[in-house]
């Protein structure tokens, strides 16, 4: 607010003594002081209130007002309750240093002046900032290309004195200028594990707010870390933080590339690789997405067994991937990522560590992830198949986050990854469908018996012990399997075929 607004507040009844040509100065805050030299406690644009306790001689006025001028205060409001006047030396000093001087009515307490002015300042700032935030919300919603979150956070810091940072659940700082006063990874851990939000930290003094809790799983959401205790904030400041979180949600949506040209190229690349397209189709798409076709790559497959939506799964996987620009596409409920890495890079280990840190935000969901070996661009299809096999293998482990790397896959799985889908499907159907149909009708557990029999290298006794059956019952079941399939489980090649078919299942 400007100084002339003080004269328009009837509840204050301030009188201007000197400085009528300086009434367009802006007041930022109100400070009461009785120090002779309060300069160290002033930061500029304050309205200073004083009862002149510091004045013991006319020369003191020059010292006091000079300190105000050097600090850049906007104005002085004074009254000497003991002498019932404003001394001429103070008026002269204010005129000399161009500090506007107001007389405070004798019956008006300084506390009342402070309360009324601060209330007016808070309302004006809230209105001004809300207007700016509303304009920026329209900006990032698509009216223009948007200016990012930095200017808004700078505005909040400058006008409200409240530092804020935007972070991801992985601890990546999205916006906020300087580093937050706590380890970003620790802030992310607190955000993911807090029983309810907003959540206040006492050391450092920060409050954490989810960006879109009603529409986004916590593990895929961004969050806002703001200096101060949310429980002590007035309603205006809480409302402004709500505006901020809405703006951050819009900015995140603007940055989501799924609907952009780059996002469509990424999706097309993944579908081409999975379909087994020729290298002359895949390589140009690789280069269009910003990857180097002459480099080496790893493929990652991820799926969720819970309520995590495909778009959220894609967001989580992106946060966990090594490197700055992984290519991630969606195939129904599965996310497929291609990341450019050097040979020997422990992609599985890095992804597993990142996802373990995110696990507290899954809310009961389970993530199954498979990671391929590092390959050249021409071998991407096999790498994706390898990753998908590894992901299927990880599904049955019962962990909230399960990651299987290529080194955990047997060599036969790597071999199967290069076999066309229709061939693998027909191989599996021909061998196992008769057994599945028989099991559905007779509840005979032939598939389970076959798996156990092969796990124990054809040992009747050990198979019977694990299944808690008599050996003769196992022999009968194996006989039924051979009759239904036309295979002989005493032959090594038939055992291998069954083993491979089961792994394809």
N, C-alpha and C positions, 0 to 999 in steps of 0.2 A: 504494500500500500504506500501511497505518497503522503508527504507531510501535510498537504492541504486537507487530506481526509481526516486528520486529527481535529481540525477546526470544525469539521462538519459533524462531529460526534457529540450530540447534546449532553450525553451522560458524563462527559469529561469536563466540559466548560473551560478548556485550555485557552489562554490568551497569548497571542504572538507578541513578543517584546522586541525582537529584532530578527532580520533575515527574511523579509517578505519576498525577496527575489530568489529564494532557494527552496520554495515550497514544492517543487517538483521532484525533490530528492525522494528516494525510495527507503522505506523503513523495513528492515528484515527481522528485527527482534527488539526486545526491551530489556534493559539492564539497569539495576539500581546499584549505586556505589557511593561510598563516602570516603574513598581513598583519594589522596592528593594526586597520585599518578596511577590511574587505573589502566594505562595503556596495554600492559601485558595480558589483561583479561578481556580485551576487546578485539574483534576481528573485522569490524567495518559494517556500516549501514545500520547501526543500532540507534534506538532512541534511549538516551541515558537519562535516568532520574536521579536527582541528588537533593539531599537536605542541607547541603553546605556545611556539614560537620567538619570537613577538611579545611575550611577557611579560618585561618587565624590572623591574616593580614591581607590587605589589598593585593599584594604581590602574588599571593597564592592563586588568585583567579587566573593570572597569566599562565602559571605552571599547569593548572588543572585543564584549562581550555586548550592549551597547546598540545597536551597529551591526547585530548579527544580528537583534535584535528589530525594529528599524526596517525591515529588509529583509523581514521576515515569514518567516524560516526556520522550519522545523518543529522541529529539535532540533540539539544539539551532541554530538559524540562526541570524546573527547580522551584523551590520555595524554602525560605528560612523561617521555620516555625518559631524559633526563639526570638528573632528580631522582627518578624512579621513583614518581611520585605525581600526584594532582590537587590543586592548592592550594585551601585553604579559601576564599580570596577569589573564586576562579572559581565554586565551588559557590554562594557567597552571591550573586554577581552573577546567576547563572542562575535562582536561586530568586526573586530580586527582579524580574527581567524576564520571568518565566514561560517560560523556555527550558528544556525537558527536557534533561538532561545524562546521557550514557552514558559509562562507562569502557571503553576499548578494551584488551583483554588485551595485556600487554607483548610477547608473542611473535607477535602478529597484525599483519601489515603493513597499512597503510592501503589499499594497492593491492588487497589481498584483500577488504577490506570493500567497497570501491567495486565490484569485479567481481561479488561475490555479490549486493549490493543492486541494482545495475543489471540483472543478469540476472533477478532476481525482478520488478523493475519492468517490464522489457520483456515478460516472459511475461504478467504481469497485464494490462498495457495491450493486448497483442495479443488476449488472451481477451475483455476488456471491449469493445474496439472491434469485434472480429469479431462479437460478439453483437449490438451495436448495428447494425452493417452488415447482419447477417442479418435483423434485424427490419425494417430499412428496405427491404431487397430484397423481402420479403414485402409491404410497404406499397405499393411502386410496382408490384408485379406484379399488383395489383388487389384486394387484401384491403380496402383503403380507397381514397380518392381520392389518397393520396400527399401527401407534404410537400415534394417537390422535392429537388433535389440540394444546395441551399445548406446545410441543417443537417448533412449528412454531411461536406461539405468543411470546414465550421467545426469539426466534431469532430476530424477528422484534423489540422487546424492546431493546435487547442488542446491535444490530448493527445500528438501526436507531433511538433509543431513543424514540420510539412511542409505547405507551401502547395501547393494543387493547383487547376487550372483545367480546365474542360471547354470544348472549342472544336469548331467545325465545320471542314471542309476549306476553307471560304470565309473563315475567320478570324473568324467570329462567336463571341463569348464567350457560352456558354450558362449557365455557372455558375462561381462562384469569387470573388465579392465584388469586391475591387479589381482593377484592370487587371493583367494579367501583366507581368513585368519585361522583356518584349520585345514588339515590334510584333506583334499577333495575326496580321496578314497574313503576316509573315515566318515565324512559327511554323507557320502552315498550309502555306507553301511548303516548309519543311523536312520537315514530316510527309509531304507528297505525294511528295517527291523522295528521301527516305531510302531507301537500298538495302535496309535491313532494319529492323525494329522489334522491341523498343523502341530508340529512338535518343537519344543523349546530346548535348546542346549544352554547349560549354564556357563560352560567354559570351553570355547569362547561364547559370548552372549549372542546367540543366533536363534532365529526361528525358521523352521523348514516348512514349506508349503508345497503340496502337489500341484501340478499344472492342470491336469484334466482327470481328476479322480473318478468322475462319474462315467467317463467314456473309455478310459484307458487303464489297463492293468498296471499296477505300480512298477513292475519290473520293466515296462516299456515306456513309462512316463518320464518327463523331465520334472525337475523340482527347482524351487526358488529358495535360496538361503538369504535371509535379510537380517541385518544387524539389529539387535534389540529383542525385548521380550514381548511377544504378541499379546500376552495377558495384560500388559500395562498400556497397550495402545488405545487411543480414542477411536471412536467409530469411524471417523474420517480416514484415519490411516489404514484401518482394516479394509475399508471399502476400496482404497487405492491399491492395496495389495491384491484384492480380488480382480481389479482392472488389470493389474500387471500380469497375473497368471493367465487371464483371458488372452492378453496380447501374446504372451509366450506360446500359448497353445496355437494361436493363429500362425505365428512365425514358424513353429515346428511343422505345421501342416503345409506352409508355403515351401519349406525346404524338403519336404518329402518328394522324392523324384519318381514315385510310381506312375504318376500321370504325366510326367514330362517326357520330352523326346528322349532324353537319356534313359529314363526308366523303361520306356517301351523298347529301346534298343537292348537294354539289359535283359528284359524278359524274352525278347526274340532270340538273343544269343543263347540263353539257357535252354530254351526249347529246341533250338537247332542242335546243340551239343547232345541233349538227351535223346533226340530222335536219330542220332547217328549220321548227321549231315556230313557231306564231304568237306575236306579241309579248305577247299577254295570258297566255300560258303561261310565257314566258321571264322577264318582268319580276318577277313574284312570287318566282320562284326566285332571281333576282339579289338581291333584298332580303333573302331568308332567309339567304343566305350572307354577308350583311354589306356588300354592295356597294350603291352609290347608283345607282338606275336612271336618274336624270337626268344622271349623269356621262358621261364618255367613256372608251373602253376600247381596248386593243390585244390582239390574239390572238397566241399563240406556239405553234408546233407543233415538237416535238422527237422524234427517233428515234435509236436507237443501232444501229450495224452490227456490234457485237461481243457480248460476254458480259454486258453490263449488263442486269440484269433490269428489267422495267417499273417496279416499285416503287422501285428505285434510280435509274432515270432520272427519276422524279417528284421524288425527293429532291434530285437534282443541279439540276434545273430550278428548284425552289423556292429554292435557295440563290442562283441566278443572277438571279432576277427582281427588278425594281425594286419598291419599295413594300413595305409591311408584310404585306399579306394577299392575295396572288394566289390565284385559284381554279384548281386544277389537277385534271384528270380524266384517266383512261386509256382509250384506245380500242385494244384489243389491245396491240401493242408501241409505240404512239405516245402521247406525253403532250401534252395540249392545255391551255394556260393562258390565262386571261383576267385581265388586270390593269387596274386603274383608274388612268388617267394623264391628264394634261393634254395638249391638242393641242400638237404641236411637240416633245414629249418624245422623245428619241432612245433608244427602247426597244431597237432592234437593236444599237446601239453599246454600251449598258450591258450587255446580255446577253452580247454577244461578249466584252467585257473580262472579265466575271466567269467565263465558261466557259474563256477562255484561261488564267486563273489556276488553274483546276481541272484543266486538261488533263494535267499530269504524273501525276495519279492515275488516268487512264483505263486504263492498262495495255495499250495497243494498240487499245482501242476507238476508234470514231469517232462523233462526234455531228454530226448534221445538224439545223439549226434554221432555221425560217422565221418571220418577224415581219410582222404586218400593219400597215397604217396605223391611226391612231387614229380611232375611229368612235363614233357614238352607240349606245345599247343596241339600238335597232331594227335596226341593221346588223351585228349580231354574227355572223350566219351567213356573210355575205359576207366578214367579216374572218377567220373561221376558215378558210374556203376559200382565201382569199388567203395566209394563213400556211402552209397545207398545200402550196400550189403552190410557195411560196418554199422550203419545206423540201425538196421533191422536187428543185428546181433546185439546192439546195446539196449534194445527195447525191453528185453526180458530181465534185466538186471535188478529192477525194483528200486533204483536210486532216483532221487529228485533230479539229478543231472548225471547222465551217463554218456561218456565220450569214448568211442572205440576208434583207435588209429589203425592205419594199414598194417602195422607190424603185428597186430593181434589177429589178423586174418590168415587163415591157412592158404597154402598155395592153390588149392583147388578152387577157392572162392575167387582168387585173382584170375584164374583161367575162365571161370564162368562169367566173369564181368565182361569178357570180350565176345560172348555168344549172343546172337540176336534175341530179342525178347520173345518173339513168337516161337523160336526153336526151344528156348528154355521152358516156356509155358507148356508146349505139347509134350515135352519129355516128362515134366512133372505130372501132367494130367494122365498120361498113359500108364504110369507106374502107380500112382497113389490114389487116383479117383476110385478105382474098384474097392480099395481098402476103406476109404472114407465112407463110401456108400454102405458097405457092409457094417461098419461101426455104427452109423446112424440108425440102421434098422435093428441090429442085434445087440448094441451096446457092448461090443466085444473087445474094444481097446486094441485092435490089431496094429494101428499106427504106433501107439505107445509101446507095444511089445516089440515091434520092429526096431524102433529107435533104441530101446534098451538092449536088445539083442546085439545090435551093431556096436553100441558103446562098449560092450563087454567082449568084443572080438569073437562073437559067436559062441560064447560059453553058456551052455544051458543052465548050469548050476548057479552061476553068478547072476544071470538074468532072472532066474526064478527067485533068488533071494531078494533082489531089489524090488521086484514086483509083488513079493509076498505070495507067491504061487507055488504049487507043486510043479516039479520038473515036467511031469507028463502034460500039465496044462499048457506050459510053454511050448512043448513039442506039438501039441494040437494046434495052437495058434499059428506057429510057424508053418505047419502043413497047410492051414487054410490060406495063409498069405501066398504060398507058392501056387496053390490051386487057382486062386483068384487072378494072379498076375502072370502065370505061366513061367515064372522064374524059379531058379534053384539056389537057395541061400547057402548051400555048401560050396558054390562056385564063387571065386574071388571077384570075377567081373560083374556078376549079378549083385553081390554085396556093394561094390563100388557104385553101381548105378543107383541102388536104393539110397545109399549115403548121400549122393549128390542131389537126388530128387528131394530128399528130406531137407537138405540145406536150402534148396530153392523155395521150399514151402514157407 
